[in-house]
Amino acid sequence: MTEISGPGGLRAGATAVVIEAYAFACMRCGHGWEQSYEIEHHVDADGRTFVLYVADGRIVPSPLNRPACRSCDGHLVRILRPGRVASARDAARRARRAPAAGPVGAPWAPERSAPLP
């Protein structure tokens, strides 16, 4: 998901602000989470462009460079489209509500062999 903020969404010194959202899944502990980032585009005094990632009002490192799990601090993290963690949680909740399938009971009868002609 990408949204570009208009002139009202710019912060001091930012030339543009892009909003990106990502879902993350830790391959070490299984923890999943989602986060939105405001990506502020800036130009330094030498005319070089750079970006700042802002999450929950704080400047944070890029989530694309060596993301860390919020639960176990592991770095084996898969980055997914936004909404993937929420949809997996919903599917898990639906699966827990469904009754467990089991074997169907059938009376046992020994096989009878047919007489040979």
C-alpha positions as CSV (number, residue, x, y, z in Angstrom):
1,M,0.0,0.0,0.0
2,T,1.4,3.4,-1.0
3,E,-0.1,6.8,-0.5
4,I,1.5,10.1,-1.3
5,S,0.6,12.9,1.0
6,G,-0.2,16.3,-0.5
7,P,1.3,19.6,0.6
8,G,-0.6,19.5,3.9
9,G,1.2,16.3,4.9
10,L,4.7,17.6,4.5
11,R,6.9,18.0,7.6
12,A,9.7,20.6,8.0
13,G,12.2,20.1,5.2
14,A,10.4,17.2,3.5
15,T,9.7,17.5,-0.2
16,A,7.2,14.6,-0.2
17,V,5.8,12.1,2.2
18,V,4.9,8.6,1.1
19,I,2.9,6.2,3.3
20,E,3.9,2.5,3.0
21,A,2.6,-0.4,5.0
22,Y,4.2,-3.8,5.5
23,A,3.4,-7.1,7.2
24,F,6.2,-9.0,8.9
25,A,6.5,-12.7,9.9
26,C,9.4,-14.0,12.0
27,M,10.6,-17.4,10.7
28,R,12.3,-18.1,14.0
29,C,9.5,-17.7,16.5
30,G,6.4,-17.3,14.3
31,H,5.5,-13.8,15.5
32,G,3.6,-11.7,13.0
33,W,2.9,-7.9,12.9
34,E,2.0,-5.1,10.6
35,Q,3.4,-1.5,10.6
36,S,2.8,1.6,8.5
37,Y,5.6,4.0,7.8
38,E,5.7,7.6,6.7
39,I,8.6,7.9,4.3
40,E,9.8,11.5,4.2
41,H,11.8,12.6,1.2
42,H,14.4,15.3,2.0
43,V,17.3,17.1,0.2
44,D,20.4,17.8,2.2
45,A,22.6,21.0,1.9
46,D,24.6,19.4,-0.9
47,G,21.5,18.7,-2.9
48,R,21.6,14.9,-2.3
49,T,18.2,13.2,-1.6
50,F,17.6,11.0,1.4
51,V,14.6,9.5,3.1
52,L,13.6,9.1,6.7
53,Y,11.3,6.3,7.9
54,V,8.8,7.4,10.6
55,A,6.7,4.9,12.5
56,D,4.4,6.0,15.3
57,G,5.9,9.5,15.2
58,R,9.5,8.3,15.7
59,I,12.3,8.1,13.1
60,V,13.2,4.4,12.7
61,P,15.6,2.4,10.5
62,S,14.3,1.3,7.1
63,P,12.2,-1.9,7.6
64,L,13.7,-3.3,4.4
65,N,17.3,-3.4,5.8
66,R,17.7,-6.2,8.3
67,P,14.3,-6.2,10.0
68,A,14.2,-7.5,13.6
69,C,11.4,-9.5,15.2
70,R,9.6,-7.5,17.9
71,S,9.2,-10.7,19.9
72,C,12.5,-12.6,19.8
73,D,14.8,-10.0,18.2
74,G,15.7,-12.5,15.5
75,H,16.6,-11.3,12.0
76,L,15.1,-14.1,10.0
77,V,12.0,-12.0,9.1
78,R,9.9,-12.3,6.0
79,I,8.3,-9.1,4.6
80,L,4.8,-9.4,3.2
81,R,2.1,-7.3,1.6
82,P,0.0,-5.4,4.2
83,G,-3.0,-7.4,5.5
84,R,-1.3,-10.8,5.3
85,V,-0.8,-11.1,9.0
86,A,-4.4,-10.1,9.8
87,S,-5.8,-12.5,7.2
88,A,-3.7,-15.4,8.7
89,R,-5.0,-14.5,12.2
90,D,-8.6,-14.5,10.9
91,A,-8.1,-17.9,9.2
92,A,-6.6,-19.3,12.5
93,R,-9.6,-18.0,14.5
94,R,-12.0,-19.6,12.0
95,A,-10.1,-22.9,12.2
96,R,-10.3,-22.9,16.0
97,R,-14.1,-22.4,15.9
98,A,-14.8,-25.3,13.6
99,P,-15.3,-28.7,15.2
100,A,-12.4,-31.0,14.7
101,A,-13.0,-33.7,12.0
102,G,-12.4,-37.2,13.1
103,P,-12.8,-40.7,11.9
104,V,-16.3,-41.8,11.1
105,G,-17.4,-44.8,13.2
106,A,-18.6,-47.8,11.2
107,P,-19.4,-51.2,12.5
108,W,-16.8,-53.8,11.9
109,A,-17.7,-57.0,10.1
110,P,-15.2,-59.7,9.2
111,E,-14.8,-60.3,5.5
112,R,-16.5,-63.4,4.2
113,S,-14.7,-65.2,1.4
114,A,-16.9,-66.3,-1.4
115,P,-16.8,-70.1,-2.2
116,L,-14.6,-71.1,-5.0
117,P,-16.4,-72.6,-8.1
